[in-house]
Amino acid sequence: MGFFDDLKKKAQRDPKVVVLPEIDTDSGGVVREAIAKVRADGTAKPIALTKQLVQESGKMEEFAEAYAAQRGKGVNLGRKVMQDIIPFAVMMVKRGYAHGMVAGRYAKSGEVMKFANAIIGEEPGRISSGLFFREPPAGYPVFRLIACADMVVNENPDAEQLCRIIFTSAETFRDLAGIEPKIALISYITGQPDQVQINTPETKKIVDAIEMYKKNGHPWPIFQSQLDAALSPAVAKSKGAPFTDGPAELWIGSNLTVANPVYKLLRDLIPGGQSMFVIQGLNLPVIDLSRSDTAENVANAAAACTVRAQAFEKQGRYKTIDTCFLR
């Protein structure tokens, strides 16, 4: 069974309430089609949030006051912010009207992340970042599943932040894929920290991040790697990698300049597969879509949101979910 099929099976066991706030801007019908698919598959309990539903909910003042209190601002600013459907949807998650949110098919990623960080906030010890999953079509000979971390908000993390992105990504990968990942920190050099000649500040940052990661006792094997060693066990073996039984399933870019092109290459150069982009490191689940996502991609994201919410629920992050927005 492939990654996305397995993800849906997990979601179907205990579907969660997921808000999708881009119905009013859904000119191509992608989000509507995705919601219909989610309902048919039973992978989530979707809320198709519209401006009309917002006005009918009677929650505007509650959300405005909550935003003002959280941000230390006046309630008039809260009312103004909550007129935007994206922060309203994020506040639904924060206030317990949904388990998670899926958005970004039309809204900018920066807007989704700005309000997710401001309203939901980061997990203690974690850092908000993105994780892109790519599953090639059946029979593809090079790999079965790769996830690539993207910096999203922090374009150039320092060594300590990069270390947090590494183990946050590994936890997300394990929770969604059910696989203990082998990790490649993508660089122009391949080798373990004690084998690497430090020539640049970026190389030093990578070496320092790996050393911090290992000192913290994280269980997943990692090494600094060029793309050929990350993909080819034979090359990895010749370079002294800590694993040679298959490609690295989790790739980490040390900055946005590295990570963004790598995940777009994975997305666009392998036709016929499936992709998904997940925001991680937040206290509650938010998934940021891409502008090119199909209805199938959006439905997959809703299933992933449910699976993330299932894990968070086990950690006691939710009280009772008020389902008054469900129709």
N, C-alpha and C positions, 0 to 999 in steps of 0.2 A: 504494500500500500504506500502511495506517495505521501509527501509531507502535507499537502493541502487536503487530500482525502482524509488523512488521519486527524488533521486539525478539525475538520468538520465533525468527525465522529466524536471527538472530545467535547466539542461545543454542544452537540445534540444531547449529551448526557445531562446537562444542566444549563439550558440557555438563559442568558442574562439580559437585562434591559439595556439597550444600546441606543443612544440618540444620534440621529443623522440630520444635521441642521441645514442642508443645502437644497431643499426641495424647491424653494422659491427661485433659485438661480439655475435650476436643472433644465436648461433649455433643450438639451439633447436626450433627456429622459434616462440618463445613465443611473442616477441615484434611485429613481423610482423603480427601474427594472431590478436593481440590486436589492432593494427592500422587498420586492415581491419574491425574489429568489430566496432571500434569508427566511422569509415567512414560510415558504414552501419547504425549505430544507430543515427548518426548525433549529437553526444554529444560534439564534438570538431572538429577543423580543424587541423589534425595532420601533423607535419613535420617529416618525416622519415629521420633524419639527418645522413648522411654517410660522410666519409672522402672525397669521390669524390665530394659530394655536397659542402662541405666546400671549397675545392680547386676551384671549379667552381664559387663560390659565389662572389669572389673578395673582401671579407670583412676582410681578415686576417690582413692586415695592419691597417685598421680602428680599429679593435678589439685590436690589439697589442698596438697601441698608447693609446687607452682608458684605457687599463689595466695598462700600465706604468704610465699614468697620475694619475689614481686613487690610485695606490699603492705607488707613489713617487719613482718609479724604472725606470731603463733604458728600452728603447723600445726593445732592444735585448732580455731581460727577457720576455717582453710581447709576443714577437714572439714565444719564446720557450714554454711559458705556453699555448698559443692559439693553439699549435700543438695538444694538448690533446682535444679530442672532448667534454669532460664534461665541462671544463671552457669555451670553445667556445659556447656551448649551453646556459650556464648561461649568457654569455655576450649577446647572442641574445635577451634574456629576458630584460636584463638591457638596451640595446640600442634600444629596440622597434621593434624587428623583430618577436617577439612572446609574447603572454600574460603570458605564464608560461612554466615550464619544468617538465617532468616526467622521472626519471632515478633511477638507483640503482638495476635493475634486475641482472646486471652483475658487475657494478662498486661498490666499497665499499661505505658504508654509510658515512664513514669519508671523503672520497674524495668529494662526493656530497655536504656534509655540509661545508667542508672547502672552496670550491669555491663559494657556495651560500652565505655564510657569508662575504667572502672577496669582492665579486663583487656586490651583491645585497644589503647586509647589513640588519640590524635589524630595525624594526619599532620603532619609538620613544616610550619609555615607555614600550616596549615589550621585550621579550627575546626569542631567537630561541630555539625551543624544538620540540618534536614530539607528535603526537596524533594518537593513534591506535584505529580504529573503528572495533567493532565486532558485527555482526548481526547473531544470530543463525538461524537455519532452522525454517520454519513456525511451530507453535504449541509448540515450546520449552517453558516449563512452568515457568522458573525462571526469565528471562528478555527478552525484545524485542531488546534492543540496549544498548551497553556499550562502552564508549570510555575511554582509559587509557593513561594518559600523560607519555611520556618517555623523559628522560633528554637529550639524543642524544649527545650534545656537552659538556654541563656542568654537569659532573657526580655527583657532590655533591653541589647543589646550597645552598647559605645561605638563611636566612629567607626572606630577601627582594627579592631575585631572585625567590625563591619559590612562593612568593606572586604573582609576575608577571607571572609566569608559570600558576598559578591557573586561573587568570582572562583572560589570553590569550587563555587558553584551553577552558574556558567557552564561549568566543566569537566565537572561531572556531566551537565548537559544535553547538552553536545556528545558526550560518550562514549556516552550511552544513546540519544539521538535522532539523532545524526549530523548535527546542524544547528548552525551557528554562531549563537548567540542574539542577538537584540536585547533590551536589558534596560531595564525600567522600575522605578525605585526609588519605590515607592508612597508618595504624600504628599498633602496637601491643596493643594499648589502644583504647577504645571507649569512647567518651565523649566530651563535650564542654570545651573550655579552662579553664573556672572557676571551672570545675569539675575534671580536670586532675592533678594528682600529678606528678610534673616534676622530673624525676629520672635520665635522661640522657641528654647530649647535643642535641641529635636528637629530643627528646621529646620537649625540650625547643624551638628548631628551628621550629617545627610544630606549637606549640602554638603561638609563635611570628608571624609566617606567617599568621595564621588565624586571629589574632588580627589586623594585618596590613590590611588584606583583608577587614575586616569589617569596619575599620576606613575609608577606601577609598570609602565606600558606594556602593559596588558592590551588585547587586540585587539577586544573586543566593545563595540559602541556602547551608551551608557547615558545616561539622563537622569531627573531627578526628575519624577514624573508623577502626575497624578490618573488615575482609572480610565478616564475617557472618552478621554483622550489615549493611554493604554496600549492601548486596544482599537481606536480609530478613526484610521486614517492621515490623514484629513482634519483632524481636531482636532489631531493631532500636528504636522501641517504648519503649521497656524495658530499653534502655540505655539513654533515654531522647534526642533522635535525633530531629533536627528541622523539619524533614519531616518523615512521616510514610505512605504515600499514594503509595509507590512503591519503587523499588530499586533505589539506586543512579545511575544515567546514566553516570556520569563523575567521574572517579577515578584518583587521583593524587598520584604518588609515590614521597616520599620526597627526594629520591636519585636514582641513576641508579640501585643499588643493589636491591631495592624494586621494581621499576617500570618495569625493563626488564623481570624478571621472571613472574610477574603478567600478563603482556600483552601476553607473550608466553603461559601461561596456558590458557588464554581466547582463544587464537588462536588454540591451539592443542588439548584441551580436549573436545571441542564441535564440533564433526564432522558434515559436511554438511552445515555449514554457510558460510558467506562471510566476508572478512576482507579488511582493507585498512589502510595504514600508511601515515599520512600527516605531512609535516613540517610546522610549524607555527611561527609567530613572525618575519617573513621577510617582507621587503617592497613590494615584488612581489611574486607570488605563485611558489613554488617548491615542488614537491612531491617525496619522497624517497621510492623506492620500496624495497621489501624483495627478497632475493635470491630464495625463494620458491614460489613467486607469479605466479599464472597462467595467461593465456591471459585474462580471465574474470577479475581478480584482477587488471591487468594493465589497462584494459579498464575502470574499475570503477575509477581508479586513474585519468585518463584523464578527465572523467566527473567531478570529484571533482575539478580538476585544473580549468576547465571552470567555475564552480560555484564560486570558490574563486576569479577568475578573474572578474566575473560579479560584485561581491561585491566591489572589488578594483576599478573597473572602475567607479562605482557610487561615490567613494571617490575622483575621479579625479587624480588617480595615473598614468594614461596612456595618452600619446599624440597619434597621429595617428600611427597605427601599419603598418609597411612596410611588405607586404606579398610576397616579392621577393623570399623567400625560399620555398613557397608553390608550389607543382607540381601537 
